[in-house]
Amino acid sequence: MTQSPEAQRGGVAAQMLVGLVFVAALFAALYWDQHLRNTALETDESPVAETDDAPLAGDNEPPAEAEEELPVDEEAPPADLVDETGAVFSYLPVGDLLPESGPGFVDDTVYRDDIAFPTADRAYLNSQVYRYGGFYGSVNGMEGGQCNAANFAYPWQDTFCEKRSREQALCPGGGHEGVDIRPASCAKETHTAIAVEDARVVDVRRHWVTLQTADGTLYNYLHLDMGNLDVSFGDSVAKGDPIGVISNDFYKSDGTSVATTIHLHFEMYENYVATDGEEPLFTKVNPYLTLVAAYDRKLRGE
């Protein structure tokens, strides 16, 4: 039976409506699926794919964080050197003498870089004449006895070319021919002087002992207790061997005693060249920085 035109148009309209509904449902499904994916990405809760690479149950600990690379610091400054009392070792520049005590002599040479320091325990390099207990201590307001605590403190101070009546090739007008080493205390005949390197005893007289190394360097030790030495003329000594105890023995050539403080006067003979190209002069040189370097090694236990 043939449908009427009205019936045919109604059927077509129904089919179109069904098609529109289907398309609308399809678009709604696609939209909802995309919405779920976006939500999962925003909350970082997307499921883990079930593959051979997926973690096993119980292995869901968070991944280890990468170690933070720390910035490289600049080289740290060296730690302060301290002696056995905890005092920080320091020293004034070479040639920097007390006011009114002399011209000084600037010689920044470290003549021997492996010697021992010439006292067995701690020591203080400073003036025996222009400080407490010295004949001219009042020049700088340092009146009092040699046992004043200020004499036994850092910084060290150079005394080479202090004013003296004796001639000295490197000191204008004459001056102190070595440096003075004050021992750890003002106790007499208590503190030991030692050989700074392997040497031979080549002189013992009045108030000094002289050591000479195989290559010719000379060391003079003055004001030891000359009646209680550990060495004799001609002896060979090894670096660190005792020479004697520090005292205040001091005599003129006629045997007359001269007053001085308890200290070790230390001298060093080396070939000295004032200007490049000149002939070397074998003379007493300023051992101040050589002793600074030796004391530095002593405090480091080297």
C-alpha positions in Angstrom: 0.0 0.0 0.0 1.3 3.4 -1.0 1.7 6.0 1.8 0.2 9.4 1.3 2.6 12.4 0.8 1.9 13.6 4.3 2.9 10.2 5.8 6.1 10.1 3.8 7.1 13.6 5.0 6.4 12.6 8.6 8.6 9.5 8.3 11.5 11.5 6.9 11.1 14.1 9.7 11.3 11.3 12.3 14.4 9.9 10.7 16.1 13.3 10.7 15.2 13.8 14.4 16.7 10.5 15.3 19.8 11.4 13.4 20.1 14.8 15.1 19.7 13.1 18.5 22.5 10.6 17.7 24.8 13.3 16.5 24.1 15.3 19.7 24.8 12.3 21.9 28.1 11.6 20.0 29.2 15.2 20.5 28.2 15.1 24.2 30.3 11.9 24.7 33.3 13.4 23.0 33.0 16.5 25.0 32.7 14.6 28.3 35.8 12.4 27.4 37.9 15.5 26.7 36.7 17.1 29.9 37.8 14.1 32.0 41.2 14.1 30.3 41.8 17.8 31.0 40.8 17.3 34.6 43.2 14.4 35.0 46.1 16.4 33.6 45.3 19.4 35.8 45.3 17.3 39.0 48.3 15.1 37.8 46.2 12.0 38.5 46.4 10.4 35.1 46.4 6.6 35.5 49.6 4.6 34.9 49.6 2.5 31.8 49.6 -1.2 32.4 52.8 -2.1 30.6 55.8 -4.1 31.5 57.5 -0.9 32.6 54.7 0.0 35.0 55.7 -0.2 38.7 54.7 -3.2 40.8 52.3 -2.9 43.6 54.0 -1.5 46.7 56.7 0.3 44.5 54.9 3.5 44.4 57.4 5.6 46.5 58.1 9.0 45.0 61.2 9.2 42.9 64.4 10.4 44.7 65.0 14.0 44.3 68.1 15.0 42.4 70.9 16.2 44.7 71.1 19.9 44.6 74.4 21.1 43.2 75.9 23.4 45.8 77.9 26.4 44.6 81.6 26.1 44.9 82.9 28.3 47.6 86.0 30.4 47.2 89.1 29.0 48.9 88.7 29.3 52.7 91.3 31.4 54.5 93.9 29.4 56.5 93.0 28.8 60.1 94.8 30.9 62.7 98.0 29.3 64.1 97.9 29.0 67.8 100.5 27.9 70.3 100.0 25.5 73.2 98.4 28.2 75.3 95.8 29.0 72.6 97.3 32.4 71.7 97.2 33.3 68.0 100.7 33.6 66.5 101.3 37.0 64.7 104.3 39.1 63.8 105.1 42.6 62.6 106.8 43.2 59.2 110.5 42.8 58.9 112.4 46.0 59.6 109.5 47.4 61.7 111.3 48.2 65.0 110.0 50.0 68.1 110.1 53.8 67.8 113.5 55.4 68.7 115.2 52.0 68.7 117.0 52.0 65.4 116.6 52.1 61.6 115.9 48.4 61.1 116.8 46.6 58.0 114.2 45.2 55.5 115.3 41.9 54.2 112.5 39.6 53.2 114.7 36.6 52.4 113.9 33.3 54.0 117.5 32.0 53.9 116.7 28.4 55.0 113.3 26.9 54.5 113.8 23.7 56.5 115.5 24.7 59.8 114.1 24.0 63.2 113.2 26.9 65.4 116.1 27.4 67.9 114.1 27.0 71.1 112.4 23.8 72.2 109.2 25.5 73.4 107.3 28.7 72.4 109.1 32.0 72.2 108.7 35.7 71.6 110.9 37.8 69.3 111.1 41.4 70.7 113.5 43.9 72.1 115.5 43.2 75.2 116.7 46.8 75.4 113.7 49.0 74.5 111.0 47.0 76.2 110.1 46.2 79.9 113.3 45.3 81.8 115.6 46.8 79.1 118.0 49.7 79.7 116.0 52.0 77.4 112.5 50.7 78.1 111.5 54.2 79.3 112.0 55.6 75.8 108.7 54.0 74.8 107.0 54.1 78.2 107.8 50.5 79.0 109.2 50.9 82.5 109.3 47.8 84.7 110.9 44.4 85.0 111.6 41.8 82.3 108.9 39.5 83.6 106.1 41.9 82.6 103.4 39.9 80.8 103.5 42.3 77.8 107.0 40.8 77.0 105.4 37.4 76.5 102.8 38.1 73.9 102.4 38.3 70.2 103.0 39.9 67.8 106.7 39.3 67.3 108.9 42.3 66.4 112.2 42.5 64.5 115.3 43.7 66.3 118.0 43.4 63.6 119.8 46.7 63.3 118.6 48.0 66.7 120.9 50.8 67.8 124.2 49.4 69.1 127.7 50.8 69.3 129.0 47.8 67.4 129.7 48.1 63.6 127.5 46.1 61.3 127.9 46.0 57.6 124.1 46.1 57.0 123.2 48.6 59.7 123.8 52.3 59.0 125.9 53.7 61.9 126.2 50.2 63.5 123.6 48.1 65.1 122.3 44.8 66.5 123.8 41.9 64.6 121.1 39.3 65.2 117.6 39.0 66.6 116.6 38.4 70.3 114.4 35.5 71.2 112.7 35.7 74.6 111.8 32.2 75.9 108.4 31.1 77.1 109.0 32.7 80.6 111.6 34.8 82.4 112.7 31.7 84.4 116.5 31.5 84.2 118.2 28.3 82.9 114.9 26.6 82.2 114.3 26.7 78.5 116.4 24.7 76.0 118.1 26.0 72.9 118.4 23.4 70.1 120.3 23.0 66.9 118.4 24.4 64.0 120.0 21.8 61.6 122.7 19.2 61.3 126.0 21.0 62.0 129.4 21.0 63.8 130.3 23.0 66.9 133.1 25.2 65.6 133.4 27.7 68.5 132.7 27.9 72.2 133.8 31.0 74.1 132.8 33.6 76.6 129.0 33.7 76.1 128.3 32.1 72.8 128.3 28.8 70.8 128.8 28.7 67.0 127.5 25.9 64.7 128.5 25.5 61.1 126.6 23.4 58.5 128.3 21.3 55.8 127.6 24.1 53.2 129.1 26.8 55.4 126.2 28.6 57.1 127.0 29.8 60.6 124.7 30.1 63.5 125.7 31.9 66.8 123.8 31.2 70.0 124.5 33.8 72.7 123.6 34.1 76.4 123.3 30.4 77.2 124.4 29.1 80.6 128.0 28.5 79.6 128.7 26.3 82.6 125.9 23.9 81.7 126.2 23.3 77.9 125.1 20.1 76.2 127.9 20.4 73.5 131.6 20.9 73.3 134.0 22.3 70.7 134.2 19.9 67.7 130.9 18.0 68.4 128.6 17.1 65.6 124.9 17.8 66.3 121.8 16.8 64.6 118.8 19.0 63.9 116.8 19.3 67.2 119.7 18.3 69.5 120.0 20.4 72.7 122.7 23.0 72.8 122.2 24.4 76.3 119.7 26.3 78.4 118.9 30.0 77.9 120.3 32.3 80.5 121.8 35.8 80.7 125.5 35.1 80.5 127.3 38.1 78.9 131.0 39.0 79.3 133.4 41.6 77.9 136.6 40.4 76.4 138.3 41.0 79.8 135.9 38.7 81.5 133.8 41.5 83.1 130.1 40.5 83.4 127.5 42.7 81.6 123.9 42.9 82.7 121.3 41.7 80.2 117.9 40.0 80.3 117.2 36.3 80.0 117.1 35.6 76.2 118.7 33.9 73.3 120.5 36.2 70.9 120.5 34.4 67.5 122.8 35.2 64.6 123.1 33.8 61.1 125.9 34.2 58.5 125.1 33.8 54.8 126.3 35.1 51.5 124.4 38.4 51.0 124.1 40.2 47.7 122.8 43.7 48.0 122.3 44.2 44.2 122.2 41.6 41.4 125.6 41.3 39.8 127.6 42.3 42.9 130.0 40.0 44.6 128.4 38.2 47.6 129.4 39.3 51.0 129.6 36.6 53.7 128.1 38.4 56.6 125.5 38.4 59.4 122.1 38.6 57.7 118.7 39.3 59.2 117.2 35.9 60.2 113.8 37.4 61.2 111.7 36.0 58.4 113.7 32.7 58.4 112.7 32.3 62.0 109.1 33.3 61.3 108.9 30.5 58.7 110.5 28.0 61.2 108.1 28.9 64.0 105.1 28.6 61.6 106.3 25.0 60.8 106.8 24.4 64.5 103.2 25.3 65.3 101.9 23.2 62.5 103.9 20.2 63.8 105.9 19.9 60.6 
